[in-house]
Amino acid sequence: FVCLSALRNPRQVPTTVMPLDHLMARLSQEHIDELQKPQYIIGSQLTFQDGMVDILGDQLDVDDAQLLFQMNESWWIRFSHSTTQIADIGHKSAQEAMDALKHACADCAIPVALQPGDIALVNNRIALHGRSEPGSDHGQQTRWLLRTYGLDITDIDPSQWHDGSAFMLYP
């Protein structure tokens, strides 16, 4: 899960939410089939790239990733429009499927202008979220959201925790 807590939004800049069932309805079966193949590379979110280099010495990429997969007889998604790419540049059908997914996201984005004190919880396996252009304002005129993540840690090995922390995990 991702939790978005609105601290400030004077210009009513919306967060966008794209439910997976809405996306699936806009994709052809051929695109769905392609998006299930392990033929994509998913990079770290831009916010986390410097931290990944500090911790790991390099960027963290998921190679041979599927963008769509089934979990407990339901569809799940893993996708970021800014950090996902096809593994083989020449694979036209993989690129077409990813482009169709991007278009589906644009077509079904639901704008939600969060107000100070609002909290939005998004299950980022059954919905995607994004933001509208936050604008060029500075100081008290900018939108300010606090983003936190929820993670099921039942299968996390103790070696995966940061030393001295009960809440920070290695990537």
Residue pairs with C-beta under 8 A, 6 or more apart in sequence:
1 121
1 122
1 123
1 124
1 149
1 150
2 121
2 122
2 124
2 129
2 147
2 148
2 149
2 150
3 119
3 120
3 121
3 122
3 147
3 148
3 149
3 150
4 15
4 114
4 119
4 120
4 121
4 122
4 129
4 145
4 146
4 147
5 118
5 119
5 145
5 146
5 147
5 148
6 114
6 115
6 116
6 117
6 118
6 119
6 120
6 143
6 144
6 145
7 116
7 144
7 145
7 146
8 116
8 140
8 142
8 143
8 144
9 113
9 114
9 115
9 116
9 143
9 144
9 145
10 140
10 141
10 143
11 135
11 137
11 141
11 143
12 113
13 113
13 131
13 132
13 133
13 134
13 135
13 143
14 111
14 112
14 113
14 114
14 131
14 132
15 111
15 112
15 113
15 114
15 120
15 129
15 130
15 131
15 132
15 145
16 109
16 110
16 111
16 112
16 129
16 130
16 131
16 132
17 109
17 110
17 112
17 120
17 122
17 127
17 128
17 129
18 104
18 105
18 108
18 109
18 110
18 127
18 128
18 129
18 130
19 108
19 110
19 126
19 127
20 75
20 76
20 77
20 125
20 126
20 127
20 128
21 75
21 126
22 104
22 108
23 77
23 101
23 104
23 105
23 108
23 128
24 32
24 75
26 100
26 103
26 104
26 107
26 108
27 35
27 97
27 100
27 101
27 104
28 100
30 93
30 97
31 96
31 97
31 100
31 101
32 68
32 97
34 93
34 94
34 96
34 97
35 66
35 67
35 68
35 97
35 98
35 101
36 66
36 67
36 68
36 69
37 66
37 94
38 64
38 65
38 66
39 64
39 86
39 87
39 88
39 91
39 94
40 64
40 65
40 66
40 67
40 84
40 85
40 86
40 87
40 94
40 98
41 61
41 62
41 63
41 65
41 84
41 85
41 86
41 87
42 61
42 62
42 65
42 67
42 78
42 79
42 80
42 83
42 84
43 49
43 59
43 60
43 61
43 62
43 80
43 83
43 84
43 85
44 52
44 59
44 60
44 61
44 83
44 171
45 80
45 82
45 83
46 82
46 83
47 147
48 171
49 59
51 171
52 58
52 59
52 60
52 171
53 59
55 170
55 171
56 170
56 171
60 171
62 78
63 87
64 87
65 78
65 84
66 78
67 77
67 78
67 79
67 84
67 98
67 101
68 75
68 76
68 77
69 75
69 76
69 78
70 76
71 125
74 126
75 126
76 125
76 126
77 125
77 126
77 128
78 125
79 101
79 128
81 102
81 105
81 130
84 98
86 94
86 95
86 98
87 94
88 94
105 128
105 130
109 130
111 132
112 120
114 120
114 145
120 129
122 129
134 142
134 143
135 141
135 142
135 143
151 169
153 169
156 169
160 169
160 170
161 168
161 169
161 170
162 168
162 169
162 170
